[in-house]
Amino acid sequence: MGKDHPVAWFSSIKEGRMFNTAMGHTADSFKEKNQLKMLENAIKWAGKLP
Protein backbone atom coordinates (compact mmCIF):
# COMPACT_ATOMS: atom_id res chain seq x y z
CA MET A 1 0.00 0.00 0.00
CA GLY A 2 2.95 2.32 0.23
CA LYS A 3 3.78 5.01 2.76
CA ASP A 4 0.24 6.41 3.07
CA HIS A 5 -2.49 3.95 3.96
CA PRO A 6 -6.19 4.90 4.16
CA VAL A 7 -8.07 4.05 7.36
CA ALA A 8 -11.49 5.16 6.07
CA TRP A 9 -12.92 5.23 2.56
CA PHE A 10 -16.17 5.32 0.67
CA SER A 11 -17.55 4.43 -2.75
CA SER A 12 -20.75 4.74 -4.71
CA ILE A 13 -22.00 2.03 -7.03
CA LYS A 14 -25.12 2.89 -9.04
CA GLU A 15 -27.67 3.89 -6.38
CA GLY A 16 -25.78 2.29 -3.47
CA ARG A 17 -23.24 3.82 -1.13
CA MET A 18 -20.59 2.07 0.94
CA PHE A 19 -18.40 3.31 3.79
CA ASN A 20 -15.50 1.33 5.28
CA THR A 21 -13.16 2.04 8.13
CA ALA A 22 -10.27 0.17 9.67
CA MET A 23 -10.78 2.01 12.97
CA GLY A 24 -12.91 0.92 15.91
CA HIS A 25 -11.39 -2.40 16.93
CA THR A 26 -11.64 -1.75 20.64
CA ALA A 27 -14.52 -0.82 22.92
CA ASP A 28 -12.62 2.31 23.98
CA SER A 29 -12.60 3.63 20.42
CA PHE A 30 -16.38 4.02 20.67
CA LYS A 31 -15.91 6.45 23.54
CA GLU A 32 -14.04 8.84 21.24
CA LYS A 33 -16.15 11.83 20.19
CA ASN A 34 -14.53 12.11 16.75
CA GLN A 35 -14.93 8.39 16.05
CA LEU A 36 -18.64 8.52 16.87
CA LYS A 37 -19.15 11.64 14.75
CA MET A 38 -17.44 9.98 11.79
CA LEU A 39 -19.69 6.93 12.12
CA GLU A 40 -22.79 9.09 12.49
CA ASN A 41 -21.89 11.05 9.35
CA ALA A 42 -21.09 7.84 7.45
CA ILE A 43 -24.44 6.31 8.33
CA LYS A 44 -26.27 9.47 7.27
CA TRP A 45 -24.35 9.61 4.00
CA ALA A 46 -24.75 5.91 3.18
CA GLY A 47 -28.45 6.00 4.05
CA LYS A 48 -28.95 9.29 2.17
CA LEU A 49 -30.40 10.77 5.34
CA PRO A 50 -30.65 14.52 6.05
C-alpha positions in Angstrom: 0.0 0.0 0.0 3.0 2.3 0.2 3.8 5.0 2.8 0.2 6.4 3.1 -2.5 4.0 4.0 -6.2 4.9 4.2 -8.1 4.1 7.4 -11.5 5.2 6.1 -12.9 5.2 2.6 -16.2 5.3 0.7 -17.6 4.4 -2.7 -20.8 4.7 -4.7 -22.0 2.0 -7.0 -25.1 2.9 -9.0 -27.7 3.9 -6.4 -25.8 2.3 -3.5 -23.2 3.8 -1.1 -20.6 2.1 0.9 -18.4 3.3 3.8 -15.5 1.3 5.3 -13.2 2.0 8.1 -10.3 0.2 9.7 -10.8 2.0 13.0 -12.9 0.9 15.9 -11.4 -2.4 16.9 -11.6 -1.7 20.6 -14.5 -0.8 22.9 -12.6 2.3 24.0 -12.6 3.6 20.4 -16.4 4.0 20.7 -15.9 6.4 23.5 -14.0 8.8 21.2 -16.2 11.8 20.2 -14.5 12.1 16.7 -14.9 8.4 16.0 -18.6 8.5 16.9 -19.1 11.6 14.7 -17.4 10.0 11.8 -19.7 6.9 12.1 -22.8 9.1 12.5 -21.9 11.0 9.4 -21.1 7.8 7.4 -24.4 6.3 8.3 -26.3 9.5 7.3 -24.3 9.6 4.0 -24.8 5.9 3.2 -28.5 6.0 4.1 -28.9 9.3 2.2 -30.4 10.8 5.3 -30.7 14.5 6.1 
